[in-house]
Amino acid sequence: MPIRIDVWSDFVCPFCYAASLSLKELAQNYEIDVRWHSFELRPQGSPPVPPEYQKRIAETQPQLADMLRQQFGVEVQFGPMGVNSRPALIADKYAEAQGADVGAAFHAALNDAYWLEGRDIEDVQVLKDIATQVGLDGETLVAALADPRYVAEVDADIEQAQAYGFSGVPALVFENQYLVSGYRPPEVLAQVVEKLQVVSAAE
């Protein structure tokens, strides 16, 4: 049986993107079942990001880009700062409901759009383009952004994260037993999976 990993993340979180790449690499060697859950780092209505904090973020970007280049061989092109990720999170729920494969493809394409292509994933046209890219109907996806079902699923994820006491992301929960907070390289995640496999074999 695959090891289930529930992941709370936000598309505009750099370490969440790094975690997605780590999980992608992990999946090449282990049978895992990744379930993505929504988390909003900056919910609608949050105060503007202070200039000094924006400056600090900008100063760390070269270091982050170098880490992703060395660890995963990707060249990042940072998306715009201050993007409202909620439309993307809702769109992701719609894509997920259309099937596991297309949901995974849409999630990965959304990540790449923001982190590798520097696109504004708050833009409805960008979301439509990504939908078409993975074989979904763009207009249907746009209509789904106002669908109470998918809005409720995003809110439920956020409420669950609050109930668990998550103050940041990524947060990875393995088999409802082990929490891994923050980005960890594939070899660290592999240790958790191997530990769970040993426990499962002993039961």
C-alpha positions as CSV (number, residue, x, y, z in Angstrom):
1,M,0.0,0.0,0.0
2,P,1.3,3.5,-0.8
3,I,2.3,5.7,2.1
4,R,-0.2,8.6,2.4
5,I,1.2,12.1,2.8
6,D,-1.2,15.0,3.5
7,V,0.5,18.3,2.6
8,W,-0.7,21.7,3.5
9,S,0.8,24.4,1.2
10,D,0.3,27.6,-0.6
11,F,1.3,28.1,-4.2
12,V,3.1,31.4,-3.4
13,C,5.2,29.8,-0.7
14,P,8.8,29.1,-1.9
15,F,9.4,26.3,0.5
16,C,6.1,24.7,-0.5
17,Y,7.4,24.7,-4.0
18,A,10.6,23.1,-2.9
19,A,8.6,20.5,-0.9
20,S,6.6,19.7,-4.1
21,L,9.9,19.0,-5.9
22,S,11.1,16.9,-3.0
23,L,7.9,14.8,-3.1
24,K,8.2,14.4,-6.9
25,E,11.7,13.0,-6.5
26,L,10.6,10.8,-3.6
27,A,7.8,9.3,-5.8
28,Q,10.5,8.0,-8.2
29,N,11.7,5.6,-5.5
30,Y,8.7,5.0,-3.2
31,E,5.0,4.4,-3.6
32,I,3.4,7.4,-2.1
33,D,-0.1,8.9,-2.2
34,V,0.1,12.7,-1.9
35,R,-3.0,14.7,-0.9
36,W,-2.7,18.5,-1.3
37,H,-4.5,20.8,1.2
38,S,-5.0,24.5,1.0
39,F,-3.3,27.1,3.2
40,E,-3.3,30.9,2.7
41,L,-0.2,32.6,3.9
42,R,-1.8,36.0,3.3
43,P,-5.6,35.7,3.3
44,Q,-7.7,38.3,1.6
45,G,-8.0,41.5,3.7
46,S,-4.4,41.1,5.1
47,P,-2.6,44.3,5.5
48,P,-0.1,45.2,2.8
49,V,3.4,43.6,3.1
50,P,5.6,46.3,4.7
51,P,8.4,47.6,2.4
52,E,11.2,46.4,4.7
53,Y,9.8,42.9,4.7
54,Q,9.5,42.9,0.9
55,K,13.1,44.0,0.8
56,R,14.1,41.1,3.1
57,I,12.3,38.6,0.8
58,A,14.0,40.0,-2.3
59,E,17.4,39.7,-0.6
60,T,16.8,36.0,0.1
61,Q,15.7,35.2,-3.4
62,P,19.2,34.6,-4.9
63,Q,20.0,32.1,-2.1
64,L,16.7,30.3,-2.6
65,A,17.2,30.2,-6.4
66,D,20.6,28.7,-5.9
67,M,19.3,26.0,-3.5
68,L,16.6,25.0,-6.0
69,R,19.1,24.9,-8.8
70,Q,21.6,22.8,-7.0
71,Q,19.0,20.4,-5.4
72,F,16.6,20.0,-8.3
73,G,18.2,21.5,-11.4
74,V,15.5,24.1,-11.9
75,E,15.9,27.8,-12.8
76,V,13.3,29.8,-11.0
77,Q,11.7,33.0,-12.3
78,F,9.8,34.4,-9.3
79,G,6.2,35.3,-9.7
80,P,4.9,38.7,-8.6
81,M,4.8,39.4,-4.9
82,G,1.5,40.0,-3.1
83,V,-0.5,37.7,-5.3
84,N,-3.8,36.5,-3.8
85,S,-3.5,32.7,-4.0
86,R,-7.1,31.9,-3.2
87,P,-8.4,31.6,-6.8
88,A,-5.6,29.2,-7.5
89,L,-6.4,27.2,-4.4
90,I,-10.1,27.0,-5.4
91,A,-9.1,26.1,-9.0
92,D,-6.9,23.3,-7.7
93,K,-9.8,21.8,-5.8
94,Y,-11.9,21.8,-9.0
95,A,-9.1,20.1,-10.9
96,E,-8.6,17.5,-8.2
97,A,-12.3,16.7,-8.4
98,Q,-11.9,15.8,-12.1
99,G,-9.6,12.9,-11.3
100,A,-6.3,12.2,-9.5
101,D,-4.1,12.4,-12.6
102,V,-5.5,15.7,-13.9
103,G,-5.5,17.1,-10.4
104,A,-1.8,16.3,-9.9
105,A,-1.0,17.7,-13.4
106,F,-2.9,20.9,-12.7
107,H,-1.2,21.4,-9.3
108,A,2.3,20.9,-10.8
109,A,1.5,23.2,-13.7
110,L,0.3,25.9,-11.3
111,N,3.5,25.7,-9.3
112,D,5.6,25.9,-12.4
113,A,3.6,28.8,-13.7
114,Y,4.4,30.9,-10.7
115,W,7.9,29.7,-9.8
116,L,9.4,28.8,-13.2
117,E,7.5,31.2,-15.6
118,G,6.9,34.1,-13.2
119,R,3.2,34.3,-14.0
120,D,0.4,35.9,-12.0
121,I,-1.6,32.9,-10.7
122,E,-4.3,35.3,-9.4
123,D,-5.1,36.2,-13.0
124,V,-8.2,34.2,-14.3
125,Q,-6.7,34.1,-17.8
126,V,-3.6,32.4,-16.4
127,L,-5.7,29.8,-14.6
128,K,-7.7,29.2,-17.8
129,D,-4.5,28.7,-19.8
130,I,-3.2,26.2,-17.2
131,A,-6.5,24.3,-17.3
132,T,-6.3,24.0,-21.0
133,Q,-2.7,22.9,-20.8
134,V,-3.7,19.9,-18.7
135,G,-6.8,19.0,-20.7
136,L,-9.5,20.8,-18.7
137,D,-12.1,23.3,-20.0
138,G,-11.0,26.8,-19.1
139,E,-14.4,28.3,-19.0
140,T,-15.7,25.5,-16.7
141,L,-12.8,26.0,-14.4
142,V,-13.5,29.8,-14.2
143,A,-17.1,29.1,-13.3
144,A,-15.9,26.7,-10.6
145,L,-14.1,29.6,-8.8
146,A,-17.5,30.7,-7.5
147,D,-18.8,27.2,-6.8
148,P,-19.6,26.9,-3.0
149,R,-18.3,23.3,-3.0
150,Y,-14.8,24.1,-3.9
151,V,-14.7,27.3,-1.8
152,A,-15.9,25.2,1.2
153,E,-13.1,22.6,0.6
154,V,-10.5,25.3,0.7
155,D,-12.0,26.7,3.9
156,A,-12.2,23.3,5.4
157,D,-8.4,22.7,4.7
158,I,-7.5,26.0,6.4
159,E,-9.7,25.2,9.4
160,Q,-8.1,21.8,9.7
161,A,-4.6,23.4,9.6
162,Q,-5.7,25.7,12.4
163,A,-7.0,22.8,14.4
164,Y,-3.7,21.0,14.0
165,G,-1.9,24.2,15.1
166,F,0.0,24.8,11.9
167,S,1.4,28.3,11.9
168,G,3.3,27.9,8.6
169,V,3.7,25.7,5.6
170,P,4.7,23.4,4.1
171,A,3.4,20.9,6.7
172,L,3.5,17.2,5.7
173,V,1.6,14.6,7.7
174,F,2.6,11.0,7.0
175,E,-0.1,8.4,7.5
176,N,-1.8,10.6,10.1
177,Q,1.1,9.8,12.4
178,Y,4.3,11.9,11.6
179,L,4.5,15.6,11.0
180,V,7.3,17.1,9.0
181,S,7.3,20.9,9.2
182,G,9.0,23.0,6.6
183,Y,11.0,22.0,3.5
184,R,13.1,18.8,3.8
185,P,15.2,17.2,1.0
186,P,14.1,13.9,-0.5
187,E,16.5,11.8,1.5
188,V,14.9,13.0,4.8
189,L,11.4,12.3,3.6
190,A,12.7,8.9,2.5
191,Q,13.7,8.1,6.0
192,V,10.2,8.8,7.3
193,V,8.7,6.6,4.5
194,E,11.1,3.7,5.3
195,K,10.3,4.0,9.0
196,L,6.6,3.7,8.2
197,Q,7.2,0.8,5.9
198,V,9.0,-1.1,8.7
199,V,6.1,-0.4,11.1
200,S,3.6,-1.5,8.5
201,A,5.4,-4.7,7.8
202,A,5.6,-5.6,11.5
203,E,1.8,-5.2,12.0
